[in-house]
Amino acid sequence: MRSNSYINTIQTYDAIVIGSGISGGWAAKELTEKGMKTLLLERGRDVKHGDYPTAMLHPWDFNLRLANPIEDYHENPIQSMGYDQSNKLFYVNDSDHPYIQEKPFNWYRGYQVGGRSLTWGRQCYRLSDLDFEANVKEGIGVDWPIRYHDLKPWYDYVESYVGVSGRKDNIAHLPDGPYLPPMELNCIEQHLEESVKQTYGRMLTVARVANLTSERNGRGPCRYRNLCSRGCPFGGYFSSNSATIPQALHTGNLTLRPFSIVTEILYDNATEKAKGVRIIDAITHEVMEFYARIIFLNASTIPTAAILLNSKSPRFPNGLGNDSDQVGRNLMDHHSSAGASAMHEGFGNQYYKGRRPCGFLIPRFRNLVDEKSRNLDFLRGYQIQGVGRRDGWQEKMLYLPGFGKKFKNDLTSPGPWTVWMAGWGECLPYQDNRITLDRSKIDQWGLPLVNVDFSFRENESAMQQDIQRTCHEMLESAGFKNIEIFNYNRPGGSTVHEMGTARMGRDPKTSVVNRFNQLHDVKNVFITDGSCMASSACQNPSLTYMALTARACNYAYSQLKNGLL
């Protein structure tokens, strides 16, 4: 089923899906299960579930014990900030895949089947009407053409399949789902939970995460190894490789073609529809075309916009579906640089077992509808993510004196309890935060380089200052010592939540796709990756991409079935 020889004889399909990451994998699953012959195109290599060569290795099995050699920082100045030697194989090479930074922007990429679903953080949170209504209430960007009730059944559907472990906390602006049993907070996190509730009336909960605490559809459960970014041979967390793509292949309706770089979507002026895609084989550089009745563009936020901008025709001289001049604009990413850390002198007789693959969450508590104090100097809000743990040998090895038996005992004795916490904050949609194509500079396949022009602004800066204050206050009131506030001042892209370059909206003059993720002017092209987001909220966004994808696939199939596409 994975053989490319099949493609040489059959080039027309019911559907083409571009990109095999989280949303592309979902599109492939949904469309094939509806009986549609589907071609899934991935620009990188194939990775079959279980093909994770570093998953079972120990730190001492690696040169430099997982640390990156100095050469990596020269050859991969961006990617090496995101990987270590255990998961480097799931990141691109910066030298082979250059891009232009008008301002610093960390664009982390994984060009393989499964994309970044192999390395994502797995935290799964729903958006609510607090998020969907924010733009229109504040006169920022464009109004979302959907509300929570439109997406709720699809959140339910996706979470039930993915398997999300978490606690039902009955928070109106962070709706609950059909969760698997939650992972447990450790004693220092429970202490902080009680303190912030009593002192501030805020909630602290364990992260809602796509790690299985019980078996689901032959996957899992999680082994609490916390080595997820290497790929999980047990299927203990959700990825395209472990779940959606194998299920799509099982239908017999999927053709998967790796090493396929999509250069453009082909537009048919007579039908006013897209007729197919043009690709370059990444290995042979052969140019090929494939045709289909519908196309799902799920290449990830920046590549999706690049493909649209490169898809020029007499009808769309500025790029496919770009009559509004919004393609590439409104790029967003969460900021997660500001927070605080501290130590606690208590609980010295307690410890924990295993390596829980997630931390804790303090849901958004700023600028809520019922918040008493709303005279803040920023719009929107943030959630706080963190983790409590006991210091170990990694923290001691740099300063602990001695040698021999006593040194080994001191080194392996647990240190004090510590907490690290930081705010994941919303970024507003700014039109001039954008990507463009530089046609004077090309990559090794002759395609124009992507130019990224992005920066955080005053609203995000003011929010970061509030994050530092509130983190310090919560730790201090809970009895922590040696509190240190921080701001890493990391540039855009660092949180790896790119969104917004083909935003959803009601008006074709100001947006790119409609409420069902269709291009306004090319009805058989659907975009359901992060590029469709009209605002970023502060929640980790991948769950929303999956829900939007399942919803759009259902709509596209019904439209085809009724002869409307």
N, C-alpha and C positions, 0 to 999 in steps of 0.2 A: 504493500500500500504506500510505502514511502519512496518507491522507485521513481526516478525522474523519467524513465523510458515511457511510462504511460502518457506523459504530457506531450511527447513528440507526435502522438497520433490523434489525441483529442484535445482541442483547444477552446472548446465552448462549454460553459458551465451554467448552472442556474444562478450561482452566486460566486463572487470572489471576495475573499477577506484578506486585507493587507495588514500584516502584523500578527504575531502569534503570542503576544504578551497577555496580560490579564483580560483585557476587553476583547482582543482578537480571538483568544481561545474560547471565550464565552460565545462569541458570534459563530465560530465554527461548530461548536456543540449544538447551539439552538437551531441553526439552519439545517444541519445534517439530520438532526432528529425529526425535523419536519419533512424529511424526504428530499431535500434539495441537494443536488450534486454540487459540491462546493470545493473550490480551489483555495487553499490557504498558503499565502506567499510570505516567506520570511527571508530577510536579506542576509542573515547569518547562517551558521552551521546548524546541523541537526543535533539535538540532545534528546535522547530517549530517557524516559523515566528510569532511574537507577544508574544512569551513566554519569555518576558523580564521583570521580576518582579520588577526591580528597576527603570524602565524607567520613571515612572511618579512621583517618590518620590522627596521630597524636602530635602535639606541638614539637616534640623532639624528632619527629619524622621529617621536618622541614629544615632546610638551611636557614640559619639565623632565627630559628624557633618562631616562625610566622612573620617576623619583621621583614619589611621590604628592603632590598638592597638599594644603595644610593643610586644605582643606575636607573631604577624604576622612577625615581623622582625627576630625573632628567628626561627620560623617554616618555613618561606618562605623568606629567605634572598635575593633571586633573584627576584622572582615574585612580592614581596611587593614593590619593587622599580618601578614597572610598573603599579600597580593598586591602586585604593582606594576602599572604602567599597561599592561603587555603581557598580563596574564592576569586583570585585574579583571573582565572580562566573564564569567568562569566562577565568580564568587563572588556571593552574595546581597547585598542591601542591608540593613544592620542596621536601618535605620528602617522598612523595609517588613516585616521579619520579626523582630520583637522576641522576646526571651525573658527570663526572670527568673533572676538569679544570686543565690542565697543566699550563696554565696562566689564569688570570681572564677573564671570558667570560660570559656575561649575556644572557642566552638562555631563552627568554620569549616564553611560549607555551600556547595554548588554545585547550584542547582536548574535543571538542564537535562538533556536526554537524555544519558546517559553519566555524570551526576553527577560525583563526585570521581575517577572513573577517568581523567578528562582532566588532573587535576592531582596525582595520587598520586606518591609517591616511588619506586615501581616496584621496591623491594627485596623479594626473594622468598626466604623461609627457612622450612624445615619445622620443625614442633614434633616433639619426640621423647617417649619415655616418661619422661624426666626431668621434662618439663612435665606430661604427662597424669597422672602418679602423684603429683605434689607435694601436691595438696590432701589426698588421703587419708592420705599418710604424715605430714603435719604437722597434720592435724585442722583444716584451714582450709576454709571454704566447703563445697562438695559435691564428691564424687568425679566426675571425668569418666566417663561411661558407655562411653567408647571408649578404645582404645589406638592406638599408632602403627601396628600391623599392620592395623587397620581402615581407616586413612586412606592407607597407603602406595600402594596401586594407584591411588588417586584423585589423590594428589600427582603420580605418574608421568603420569597421563592429562592433568592440567591443565598441567603444565610442558611436556609435549610439544606441546600446542596453543599455549600462550601464547608459548613461546620465551624461555627464561631463559638468559642467558649467565652463566657462572661457572666456577669451578675446582672440581674434585673433590678435597676435602681429607681425606676419610676420618676425619671427626670423629663419634664415636658419638652425641653429643647434638645434632648439627646435620647430619642425614643428607643425603647427596648425592642429586642427581637427574640426569635425562638432559639435561645442559646443552649449550648452544651454546658455541663457543670463548669463553674469557674475554677481557675487556678487560685491558689491561696496566697494572701498577703503574709509576709513574715512579721515577726513581732515588732520590729521597729516601724514598719509601714502601718501596722495596726495601731501603734501608739500615735503616729502622726495622723492617722484617720480619725481617731477619737478626739485629738486636740483640735484639728481644723473644724470638726463638726461642732464641738462645744464652744469654741472661741468665735468662730466666724459663721457658723451655720452652713458650711460648705461640705460638699461630698468628696470623699476620696474612695476610689474603687479600683479593683484590679483591672488591668487593660482587657478590653474585648478584642480577642485575637483569633486569627484563623489557624490556630494550633488545636488539634483534636485532643480533647480530654477523654474521649471514647471513640471506638472505631466507627468509621462512617464510609459506607459504600466500598468496603475493602481497603480503605486507607487508614493508617494510624493504628493505635493512638500515638501521641507525642511521647517520646522517651525522655524528655527533659534534659537533653544534651546541650541545648542552646548553640547548635552548630548549623542553624537553618540556612545561612547564606552559602553553605557549601552544596546545597541540594540534599533532600532527605530521602534516603532509600526506603524508609518505612512509610513514606507518604503521610508523615505526621503533621504537615502543614499543606495548605492549598497552593497549588501552582498549576499553570496550564499543562505542564508536563505530567503531573501525577493525576490529573482529574479530567479537565475538559477535552484536551486533545485526544487522549486514549479513548474517551467515550465517543468522540466524533469519529475516530477511525473505526471503532467497533460497528458503527452503522453501515459501513461499506460505502458511504457517500462522500467521504473526504479524500481529496488528493492534497498531500502536503509537499510543497516544493521549497526546500531551503536554498540558500545562495541565490536569491532572486531579489534584486534591487529594483524596486518600482521607481521608474523615472517620471511617469505621468499617467493620468487617467484620460482615456480617449473619449472625446465628445463627438456625438453625431448630430450635426446641425439639423438634419431632416426630421429626426424623431425628438429632438430637444432632450435627449438622454445621453448618459454615458454608455458607451458600447463595450468598453473593456479597459485593459491596462497594458502599458508597454513596460517591459523589464529589461535589465541587463543581467546576464548571468555573472555572478560575482567572480567565478573562476575562469570561464572561457571568454568573458566580455561579449558573448553573443547577444544580440538584441532579439527579443521575442515579444509576441503579443498574445494575449488571452482575452476571451470575450465572455460576457455574462449578462444576465438580465438585471441583477442588482449588484452593487459593490458596497462593501463595508470597509471604510478607511479607518484603521485602528493602528496606525504606525507609531503612536505616541505623539504627544502634543507638538513638539517642534518638527519632527519629520512629517507629520500629517500636514501641517501648514506649508512646509517646503514642497511637498508633492502637489498640493493645490496651486501654489504659486508657479510651479514649473509646468503646470498643465494648461498651456496657452492655446488659444484657438481664435479664429475671427470673432466668434461670439463672446469669448472671454479673454480679451487681450491682456488682462492683468491677473489672470489665473482663474481656474475653474471655480465658479460660484462666488466670485469676488466682486460682484457689482457694488457691494457696500463698502469696499476698501477696508474691510475688517479682518480679512484673513492675515494672520501673522500678528495682529495687534492684541492688546489686553493680556499679555503674558503675565502669569502670576506664579508665585511659589510661596509656600509658608516660610516664615522666618522662625528659626529655632535656636538662636544664638544666646539668648539672655536667660539667666536663672541664678541659682545659688546652690552651694553645697555646704555640708556641715557634719560634725560628728556628735555622738551622744555617749555619755559616760555610763549609761545604764545597760541592763539586759546582758551582762557579761556571761551569764550562765546559760544563754540560749543561742541556738544556731539553727540551721535549716538543712534540708536534704535536697540534692539535685541542683540543676541549673535551670531555673524557670526561664522560659524563652520570652518573657515580657516583663514590663514594670507595672507601675500604678498610674492612674489617671485622676486628676482633679478637673472635672468638666468646667466649661466656661462659666464664669460668675460675674463678668463685667458686661455692662450695657444690656442687661436683660430687661424684659418688659416690666417685670415687677421689682426691679432693683430700686432701692430707696435713693441711693446716691448715683445720679447720672451725670454729674458735672465733671466728667473726665475730659481730658484734652485729646481724646482719640475716639474714632468710630470703631464699631465692631468689637471683637474680643479675642480671647486666646484660651486654650486649654493647657494645663500643666501636666507634663509627663515626667516621670522620674523613677528611681529605683532605690531601695534600701538594701544594704549588704554589709557584711563584715569585711574589714580590710584583711588581705591575705599576703602571701609572699611577694606578689607583684609590687605592692606598695612599700614593703619593708626592704626589698633587696638593694635599694639605692643608698640607704643610710644605716642599716643595721650592722654594727661592728662584730668582729669575731670570726672564728672558724671552728671546725670540728663538731662534735656531738651537740654541745650546747647551742652552737650557732644554728645547726639544723633544727633543733627543737624550737628555738626562738623564732626561726624563719617560718616554721609550719604551724605555730600557734596563732589562733585567730586574733586579729587586732580589734580595734573599737568598731562599733556600728557607725556607719555613715549613710547619708542620704544625698543624692544628686537629683536636682529637679530643674526643669527649664520649660519655658512657655513655647507652645506651637501656636503662632499668631497668624491671624488673617492678613492677607495682602490685598489691598484694593485693586480693582482693574483700571490701570492707566493706559490710555490709548497709545502713548509713545513708548511703553514697554513692549517691545515687538521683536519679531525676527523678519529679516529680508534675505534675499538671495543676491550674492555678489557674483555676477556673471563674468567678471574679469579674472576671477580666481576659481579654479576647478579642482576636483578631487581626481583620484586615479581612474575613475570611470567616466570622466568628462562632465560631471555634474557640477553646477555652481555651488560654492561653499555657502553655508548658512552663516549669516551675520546676526548675532544676538546683542540687543541693546536693552539692558534691563538694570533697574536700580530700585531699592527700597526708598521710601520717601518719609516725610515728616510724620505721617500717621503711624507708620510702622516703628519709627524711632521712638515716638512717645509711648507706644504700647510696650516696647522693650524696657523702657525705664520703669514703667508700672510693674512689669513682670519681675524685675529685680527687687523692687520694693516689697511686693506681696510675698515673694518667695522668702525673702529675709524675715519678714514679719511672722510668717507661718512657722518657720523653723525656730525662731527665737521664742515664740510663745509656747512651743512644744518642748522647750528645755534643751535645745541643741547648742553646742559650743563651737567655737572656731568657725563661725559662719563667714563664708566668702562669696560675695556676689561676683558674677562674671558676665561678660558679653564677648563672645568669640568673634563678633563682627564678620560672620561668614557671608559671602555674596550670595546672590540669587542662584538657585539650582542646588544649593547644598542640602536642602531637605528632601530633594528628589520628588517633589510634588508639582511638576510643571503643569499648568492649566491655562486654558482660555484663548488660544489663538484662532479658534473657529467657533465663536460663542453662539449659544442658543438664544433665541429671542423671537418676539412676535412679528417684528417689522423687518422685511427683507432689506430695507434701506440702512438698517443699523446692526444687523446680525447676519450670521452665516447659515445656521440650521434652525429648523422649526421645532415645535414641541415634541415631535417624534424623531428628532435627530436627522431629518432629511435636509439636504441642501435646498435652500429656498427655490433655486432656479434649475436644479437638476434632481428631479424627484427620486431617481433610482440610486442615488448615492447617499449613504448614511455614515455619520461620524459619531462614534460613541466613546472615544477615548477622552483623556483629560482636556483636549482642545475645545470640547463643546461647553465647558463650564462658564457660566456667566458671572459667577463670583466664586471665591475660594473657600468661604467659611473658614473655620479653624480646625475642622476634623480631618483626619487622614482620609483621602478621597477615593481610594480604590474600590471600596464597597459601592459607592455611588456609580462609578463607571460600570461595574458589573450589572447593577440593577437597570441602568439606562440601556445597556446593551441588550439584555434579555427582553426588555419592553420594546425596543426598536425592532428586534428580530421578529417578535410576535406581530407587530404592526406591519412590517414589510411583507411577511408571508401572507397575511390576510389581504393586503392590497394586491399582491400578485394573484392570489387565488380568486379574487373578485374582478380581475382584469383591469385594475386601476393603475397598474404600473407597467 
